[in-house]
Amino acid sequence: MNNTEYKEYHESFMLNNNGSTAVHTCLCIYFTLQCALLCAIKQIRDNTKKYISEYLIIILPMILAHTVLSDYIYELNIAVFTLLMYEIAKNYNNLDVHKTLSSSNVYLNNKMHLITCLRGLTYLITGLCILAVDFRDFPRHLAKTEKYGYSLMDTGVGLFVLISGLVHKDVNKKNYLTVIKSNTKFVSILLLLGIARYFSVKKLDYQVHVSEYGVHWNFFFTLAICKFFSTILLTLTSHVLILCIVVIISHELFLYNGVQDWVFSDTKRISFIDANREGISSSLGYVALYLFAAYLKKELIKTSYKRYCILRNLLTGSVILLIISIVVNRMRPISRTLANAGYCSYISTVLAFGVTIIYFLEVIFQGNKKTTFEVPLILAAINNNGLLYFLVANLSTGIINLSLQTFLVSSFTTFVILNCYMIFTIYLTIYLNGKGIKL
């Protein structure tokens, strides 16, 4: 098969994908989350043993769960949940849950491990999926949807924006210049990466699906625009939740009053706006997601609250979001392409329940001297240099795709390549962290 035929063959696999179900998609994410939590509460002192055990408990199962064992995601979740419950039960006598939850919401060494854990996991899952999607063993229902529907990769896009919001730095008189400088640098890097990706894809004639973001647009531009406008909006008011609601309602009204029809129309992609209507039209929805994450962080760092109050608010908020998500999606189907209200409420629900679970385990295991909650070393390393890890993953994906016709390789070859890829990207990130090289 020549390059032109293979490119058409590859693109045909990405067309008309309607995704999976909300439950199935969540289980794909929560499976890896549970694996990470299992590592977080296991007490292993030696770093070498930690890296090996983390790879065997987090990375290897994640690869299998999203390829050859994808049909058994329910059984895999039950298995890892059982192991997690066993580990918790084993330490139960050392846990003083009532005392811990009744204490003030103060984090050990002022470090919130749940954010580190979530960011590392999101980068990790995304890093795997951007390459795995180019292999036949990666189920099509996990890839990005064409117009509407739930999928793992669609969820990953939203979670990527949310984790950016979780580390948003509030602007005040003392840190104004520092935050502006930091955000300007971050946005500039994203824009440069977006431009570099566009020209490299064009030059190499790499397969690209226009219905994802448009002709020139890509996710780096979406992140840059999202960060830029969210930062501006957050300097205007401290009522973040209200601002988030106003933005998502405004976005939904725009979509309802013609924008949605324009995005899914056959309008020729002549002007820049028409050519990139998917990426441009969805930006406001992603801004709403960023604002929600910034609000959630504000709630998590309230030291005047007792821990049980924070946990109660998280659980209540998660249930409310779940109800909103169900109701909204009954009226208007979820669409990652539009980043509509259904998509934003669903992604926010996934994050909220994840935060609730990690928060609970973090506080009860760090509430005494006999147990501990430590972010897995692999996730900590990726979190510390997330953008660089994402860049390395993208470059490695491009090199692999240019080197061989990935859709035509066997299951065994797929397994070997994905493992080598994950080992390389993780090792390089850890190595560059050690050298002090960051983006």
C-alpha positions as CSV (number, residue, x, y, z in Angstrom):
1,M,0.0,0.0,0.0
2,N,1.5,3.3,-1.1
3,N,1.5,6.5,1.1
4,T,-1.5,8.1,-0.6
5,E,-3.6,4.9,-0.4
6,Y,-2.6,4.4,3.3
7,K,-3.5,8.0,4.1
8,E,-7.0,7.6,2.7
9,Y,-7.3,4.2,4.5
10,H,-6.2,5.8,7.8
11,E,-8.6,8.7,7.4
12,S,-11.5,6.4,6.6
13,F,-11.2,4.8,10.0
14,M,-11.8,8.2,11.7
15,L,-15.0,9.0,9.9
16,N,-18.5,8.8,11.3
17,N,-17.4,7.9,14.8
18,N,-20.3,8.3,17.3
19,G,-18.3,7.2,20.3
20,S,-19.4,5.1,23.2
21,T,-21.6,5.6,26.3
22,A,-21.0,8.0,29.2
23,V,-20.5,5.1,31.7
24,H,-18.1,3.2,29.5
25,T,-16.0,6.3,28.9
26,C,-15.9,7.2,32.6
27,L,-14.8,3.6,33.4
28,C,-11.9,3.9,31.0
29,I,-10.7,7.0,32.9
30,Y,-11.5,5.8,36.4
31,F,-9.7,2.5,35.8
32,T,-6.3,4.2,35.4
33,L,-7.3,6.6,38.3
34,Q,-7.8,3.6,40.6
35,C,-4.5,2.1,39.5
36,A,-2.8,5.4,40.4
37,L,-4.5,5.5,43.8
38,L,-3.4,2.0,44.5
39,C,0.2,3.1,44.0
40,A,-0.4,6.3,46.0
41,I,-1.3,4.4,49.2
42,K,1.1,1.5,48.9
43,Q,4.2,2.2,51.0
44,I,7.3,1.4,48.9
45,R,10.5,3.2,50.0
46,D,13.0,2.4,47.2
47,N,12.6,4.7,44.2
48,T,13.7,2.1,41.7
49,K,11.2,-0.4,43.0
50,K,8.6,2.4,42.9
51,Y,9.2,3.2,39.3
52,I,9.0,-0.5,38.3
53,S,5.8,-1.1,40.4
54,E,4.2,2.0,39.0
55,Y,4.8,0.9,35.5
56,L,3.4,-2.5,36.2
57,I,0.4,-1.2,38.1
58,I,-0.5,2.0,36.1
59,I,1.1,2.0,32.7
60,L,0.9,-1.6,31.6
61,P,-2.7,-2.1,32.6
62,M,-3.6,1.2,31.0
63,I,-2.1,0.1,27.6
64,L,-3.9,-3.3,27.8
65,A,-7.2,-1.7,28.9
66,H,-7.3,0.6,25.9
67,T,-6.2,-2.0,23.3
68,V,-6.6,-5.8,23.5
69,L,-8.5,-5.9,26.8
70,S,-10.8,-2.9,26.0
71,D,-13.9,-5.2,25.9
72,Y,-13.3,-6.1,29.5
73,I,-13.2,-2.6,31.0
74,Y,-16.0,-3.4,33.4
75,E,-14.2,-6.5,34.8
76,L,-10.9,-4.6,34.9
77,N,-12.5,-1.9,37.0
78,I,-14.0,-4.4,39.4
79,A,-10.6,-6.1,39.8
80,V,-8.6,-3.0,40.5
81,F,-11.4,-1.7,42.8
82,T,-11.2,-4.9,44.8
83,L,-7.4,-4.5,45.2
84,L,-7.9,-0.9,46.2
85,M,-10.5,-1.8,48.8
86,Y,-8.2,-4.5,50.1
87,E,-5.3,-2.0,50.5
88,I,-7.6,0.4,52.4
89,A,-9.0,-2.3,54.6
90,K,-5.5,-3.5,55.4
91,N,-4.7,0.0,56.7
92,Y,-8.1,0.7,58.3
93,N,-6.9,0.2,61.9
94,N,-4.3,2.9,61.3
95,L,-6.9,5.4,59.9
96,D,-8.7,7.8,62.2
97,V,-11.3,8.9,59.7
98,H,-13.6,10.8,62.1
99,K,-10.7,12.8,63.6
100,T,-9.1,13.5,60.3
101,L,-12.3,14.7,58.6
102,S,-13.1,16.9,61.6
103,S,-9.8,18.8,61.4
104,S,-9.2,21.9,59.4
105,N,-8.6,21.8,55.6
106,V,-4.8,22.1,55.8
107,Y,-2.6,20.2,53.4
108,L,0.7,18.6,54.4
109,N,3.5,21.0,53.5
110,N,0.8,23.1,51.8
111,K,0.9,20.7,48.8
112,M,-2.4,19.5,47.3
113,H,-1.5,16.0,45.9
114,L,-4.8,15.6,44.2
115,I,-4.1,18.3,41.6
116,T,-0.6,16.8,40.9
117,C,-2.2,13.3,40.6
118,L,-5.0,14.5,38.3
119,R,-2.7,16.5,36.0
120,G,-0.2,13.7,35.8
121,L,-2.9,11.2,34.9
122,T,-4.5,13.5,32.3
123,Y,-1.1,14.0,30.5
124,L,-0.4,10.3,30.8
125,I,-3.7,9.0,29.3
126,T,-3.5,11.7,26.6
127,G,0.1,10.7,25.8
128,L,-1.0,7.1,25.3
129,C,-4.1,7.9,23.2
130,I,-2.5,10.2,20.7
131,L,-0.4,7.3,19.5
132,A,-2.6,4.4,20.3
133,V,-5.4,5.8,18.2
134,D,-3.3,5.2,15.1
135,F,-3.3,1.4,15.7
136,R,-6.2,-1.0,14.8
137,D,-6.2,-2.4,18.4
138,F,-7.4,0.9,19.7
139,P,-11.2,0.7,19.6
140,R,-12.8,3.3,17.3
141,H,-15.4,4.2,19.9
142,L,-12.6,5.6,22.1
143,A,-11.3,8.0,19.4
144,K,-12.7,11.5,18.9
145,T,-16.3,11.7,17.7
146,E,-17.3,13.3,14.4
147,K,-20.1,15.5,15.7
148,Y,-21.9,14.1,18.8
149,G,-21.2,11.4,21.4
150,Y,-19.0,10.3,24.3
151,S,-15.5,9.0,23.8
152,L,-12.3,8.7,25.8
153,M,-10.3,11.1,23.6
154,D,-13.1,13.7,23.6
155,T,-13.1,13.5,27.4
156,G,-9.3,13.9,27.5
157,V,-9.5,17.1,25.6
158,G,-11.9,18.6,28.2
159,L,-9.9,17.3,31.1
160,F,-6.8,18.9,29.6
161,V,-8.4,22.3,29.8
162,L,-9.7,21.6,33.3
163,I,-6.3,20.7,34.7
164,S,-5.0,24.0,33.3
165,G,-7.7,25.8,35.3
166,L,-6.8,23.8,38.5
167,V,-3.3,25.4,38.5
168,H,-4.5,28.9,37.7
169,K,-2.8,31.6,39.8
170,D,-5.0,34.4,41.1
171,V,-3.9,37.9,40.3
172,N,-3.5,40.4,43.1
173,K,-1.5,43.6,43.7
174,K,1.5,41.6,45.0
175,N,1.9,39.0,42.2
176,Y,0.3,40.9,39.3
177,L,3.5,41.3,37.2
178,T,4.7,37.8,37.9
179,V,1.4,36.1,36.9
180,I,1.1,38.2,33.7
181,K,4.6,37.4,32.7
182,S,4.1,33.7,33.4
183,N,0.8,33.5,31.5
184,T,2.2,35.5,28.6
185,K,5.2,33.1,28.3
186,F,2.8,30.0,28.5
187,V,0.4,31.4,25.9
188,S,3.3,32.4,23.6
189,I,4.8,28.8,23.8
190,L,1.3,27.3,23.0
191,L,0.9,29.6,20.0
192,L,4.4,28.7,18.7
193,L,3.7,25.0,19.2
194,G,0.4,25.4,17.3
195,I,2.1,27.2,14.4
196,A,4.9,24.6,14.4
197,R,2.4,21.7,14.4
198,Y,0.4,23.2,11.5
199,F,3.5,23.7,9.2
200,S,5.0,20.3,10.1
201,V,1.7,18.5,9.4
202,K,1.5,20.4,6.1
203,K,5.1,19.8,5.1
204,L,5.0,16.1,5.9
205,D,1.5,15.6,4.4
206,Y,0.5,13.9,7.7
207,Q,-3.1,12.7,8.0
208,V,-5.3,15.3,9.7
209,H,-9.0,15.3,10.2
210,V,-10.4,18.8,9.4
211,S,-13.7,18.1,11.3
212,E,-11.7,18.1,14.6
213,Y,-10.6,21.8,14.8
214,G,-10.5,23.1,11.2
215,V,-7.9,23.5,8.5
216,H,-5.3,25.6,10.4
217,W,-6.5,25.2,14.0
218,N,-5.3,22.6,16.5
219,F,-5.5,22.0,20.2
220,F,-2.5,24.2,21.0
221,F,-4.4,27.2,19.7
222,T,-7.5,26.2,21.7
223,L,-5.4,26.0,24.9
224,A,-3.7,29.4,24.2
225,I,-7.0,31.2,23.5
226,C,-8.6,29.6,26.5
227,K,-5.7,30.6,28.9
228,F,-5.6,34.1,27.5
229,F,-9.3,35.0,27.8
230,S,-9.8,33.1,31.1
231,T,-7.0,35.1,32.7
232,I,-8.5,38.3,31.5
233,L,-12.0,37.4,32.8
234,L,-10.7,36.2,36.2
235,T,-9.1,39.6,36.8
236,L,-12.4,41.3,36.4
237,T,-14.3,39.5,39.2
238,S,-13.9,37.1,42.1
239,H,-17.3,35.5,41.5
240,V,-15.8,32.7,39.4
241,L,-18.8,30.3,39.5
242,I,-21.2,33.0,38.3
243,L,-18.8,34.0,35.6
244,C,-18.6,30.4,34.5
245,I,-22.4,30.0,34.3
246,V,-22.7,33.3,32.3
247,V,-20.1,32.2,29.8
248,I,-21.6,28.7,29.2
249,I,-25.1,30.1,28.9
250,S,-23.8,32.7,26.4
251,H,-22.0,30.0,24.5
252,E,-25.1,27.8,24.3
253,L,-27.2,30.7,23.1
254,F,-24.7,31.4,20.3
255,L,-24.7,27.8,19.3
256,Y,-28.5,27.6,19.4
257,N,-29.0,30.8,17.3
258,G,-27.0,29.7,14.2
259,V,-23.5,28.9,15.2
260,Q,-24.1,25.1,15.5
261,D,-25.7,25.0,12.1
262,W,-22.8,26.9,10.6
263,V,-20.2,24.6,12.1
264,F,-21.9,21.5,10.8
265,S,-22.8,23.0,7.4
266,D,-21.1,22.4,4.1
267,T,-19.9,26.0,3.9
268,K,-16.7,26.2,1.9
269,R,-13.6,26.7,3.9
270,I,-12.4,29.8,2.0
271,S,-11.9,32.5,4.7
272,F,-9.9,31.8,7.9
273,I,-13.0,31.8,10.1
274,D,-14.9,29.4,7.8
275,A,-11.8,27.2,7.5
276,N,-11.5,26.9,11.3
277,R,-15.1,27.1,12.4
278,E,-14.8,24.1,14.7
279,G,-11.9,25.4,16.7
280,I,-13.1,29.0,16.9
281,S,-16.7,28.2,17.8
282,S,-15.8,25.8,20.6
283,S,-13.3,28.2,22.3
284,L,-15.9,29.8,24.6
285,G,-17.0,26.4,25.9
286,Y,-13.5,25.6,26.8
287,V,-13.2,29.0,28.6
288,A,-16.2,28.0,30.7
289,L,-14.4,24.7,31.6
290,Y,-11.3,26.6,32.6
291,L,-13.3,28.9,34.8
292,F,-15.1,26.0,36.5
293,A,-11.7,24.4,37.4
294,A,-10.5,27.7,38.8
295,Y,-13.6,27.9,41.0
296,L,-13.1,24.3,42.1
297,K,-9.5,25.1,43.2
298,K,-10.8,28.0,45.2
299,E,-13.1,25.7,47.1
300,L,-10.4,23.1,47.7
301,I,-8.0,25.6,49.3
302,K,-10.4,27.0,51.9
303,T,-8.4,26.5,55.1
304,S,-11.2,27.9,57.3
305,Y,-13.4,24.9,56.5
306,K,-13.3,21.5,58.1
307,R,-12.4,18.7,55.9
308,Y,-15.8,17.0,56.1
309,C,-17.4,20.2,54.9
310,I,-15.1,20.3,51.8
311,L,-15.9,16.6,51.2
312,R,-19.6,17.2,51.6
313,N,-19.5,20.1,49.2
314,L,-17.5,18.1,46.7
315,L,-19.9,15.2,46.8
316,T,-23.0,17.4,46.7
317,G,-21.6,19.4,43.8
318,S,-20.7,16.2,41.9
319,V,-24.2,14.9,42.3
320,I,-25.7,18.2,41.1
321,L,-23.4,18.3,38.1
322,L,-24.4,14.7,37.3
323,I,-28.1,15.6,37.3
324,I,-27.5,18.7,35.2
325,S,-25.4,16.6,32.8
326,I,-28.2,14.1,32.4
327,V,-30.9,16.7,31.9
328,V,-28.9,18.8,29.5
329,N,-27.9,15.9,27.4
330,R,-31.5,14.7,27.1
331,M,-32.3,18.1,25.5
332,R,-29.2,18.7,23.5
333,P,-26.7,15.9,22.7
334,I,-23.1,16.2,23.9
335,S,-20.6,17.5,21.3
336,R,-16.8,17.9,21.8
337,T,-16.7,19.7,18.4
338,L,-19.0,22.4,19.8
339,A,-17.9,22.2,23.4
340,N,-21.6,22.8,24.2
341,A,-23.3,22.8,27.6
342,G,-23.8,19.0,27.5
343,Y,-20.1,18.4,26.9
344,C,-19.0,20.9,29.6
345,S,-21.4,19.6,32.2
346,Y,-20.3,16.0,31.5
347,I,-16.6,16.8,31.6
348,S,-17.1,18.8,34.8
349,T,-18.9,15.8,36.4
350,V,-16.0,13.5,35.5
351,L,-13.6,15.9,37.1
352,A,-15.7,16.5,40.2
353,F,-16.1,12.9,41.1
354,G,-12.4,12.2,40.5
355,V,-11.5,15.1,42.7
356,T,-13.9,13.9,45.4
357,I,-12.4,10.4,45.4
358,I,-8.8,11.5,45.5
359,Y,-9.5,14.2,48.1
360,F,-11.0,11.6,50.5
361,L,-8.2,9.2,50.2
362,E,-5.5,11.9,50.4
363,V,-6.8,13.4,53.7
364,I,-7.5,10.1,55.5
365,F,-4.2,8.6,54.6
366,Q,-2.2,11.7,55.4
367,G,-4.2,12.3,58.6
368,N,-1.8,10.2,60.8
369,K,1.8,9.0,61.0
370,K,1.3,5.4,60.2
371,T,-0.1,5.8,56.6
372,T,0.8,8.0,53.7
373,F,-0.5,9.3,50.4
374,E,2.3,9.9,47.9
375,V,1.8,10.9,44.3
376,P,3.2,8.1,42.1
377,L,6.7,9.2,40.9
378,I,5.8,8.9,37.3
379,L,2.8,11.1,37.6
380,A,4.8,13.7,39.7
381,A,7.5,13.8,37.0
382,I,5.0,14.3,34.2
383,N,3.1,16.9,36.2
384,N,6.3,18.8,36.9
385,N,7.0,19.1,33.1
386,G,3.6,18.5,31.5
387,L,3.9,20.7,28.4
388,L,7.3,19.2,27.6
389,Y,6.0,15.7,28.1
390,F,3.0,16.5,25.8
391,L,5.5,17.9,23.2
392,V,7.7,14.8,23.4
393,A,4.7,12.6,23.0
394,N,3.5,14.5,19.9
395,L,6.9,14.4,18.3
396,S,7.3,10.7,19.0
397,T,3.9,10.0,17.6
398,G,4.7,11.8,14.4
399,I,8.0,10.0,14.0
400,I,6.4,6.5,14.6
401,N,3.6,7.3,12.1
402,L,6.1,8.4,9.5
403,S,8.3,5.4,10.0
404,L,5.6,2.7,9.6
405,Q,2.0,2.1,8.6
406,T,0.7,1.6,12.1
407,F,-2.8,0.4,11.1
408,L,-1.3,-2.6,9.4
409,V,0.8,-4.0,12.2
410,S,-0.1,-7.0,14.4
411,S,-1.4,-6.9,18.0
412,F,1.9,-8.0,19.4
413,T,3.9,-5.3,17.5
414,T,1.3,-2.7,18.7
415,F,1.9,-3.8,22.3
416,V,5.7,-3.6,21.9
417,I,5.6,-0.2,20.2
418,L,3.2,1.3,22.8
419,N,5.3,0.1,25.7
420,C,8.6,1.3,24.1
421,Y,6.9,4.7,23.4
422,M,5.6,5.0,27.0
423,I,9.0,4.0,28.5
424,F,10.8,6.5,26.2
425,T,8.5,9.5,26.9
426,I,8.4,8.9,30.6
427,Y,12.1,8.3,30.9
428,L,13.0,11.4,28.8
429,T,10.6,13.6,31.0
430,I,12.2,12.3,34.2
431,Y,15.7,12.9,32.7
432,L,14.9,16.4,31.6
433,N,13.4,17.2,35.0
434,G,16.7,16.1,36.5
435,K,18.6,18.4,34.2
436,G,16.3,21.3,35.1
437,I,14.9,21.6,31.5
438,K,11.3,22.8,31.5
439,L,8.7,24.5,29.3
